[in-house]
Amino acid sequence: MYIIKVKGKAKIPDYIQLRDDKFVLIAYFRADRPLQKMEKFGLAGKEPELKSIIEALPFGKLQKLSI
């Protein structure tokens, strides 16, 4: 799974994209409101780790998500 942080402009907030190994978009959510149903993606119980990754993630750089 891959993660990328997209910079918002003006009143549009920053967003996070989660993509599978074929780079197909599987989740799209606001950076300040992480996705609630993380068990759907195998990330249940890993919300604190995901939040710290999102905060440290540079804008526009696709990274492998390894939690």
Secondary structure, DSSP 8 states (H G I E B T S, - for coil): -EEEEE---TTS--EEEEE-TT--EEEEEETTS--S-GGGGT-TT-HHHHHHHHHH--BT--EE---
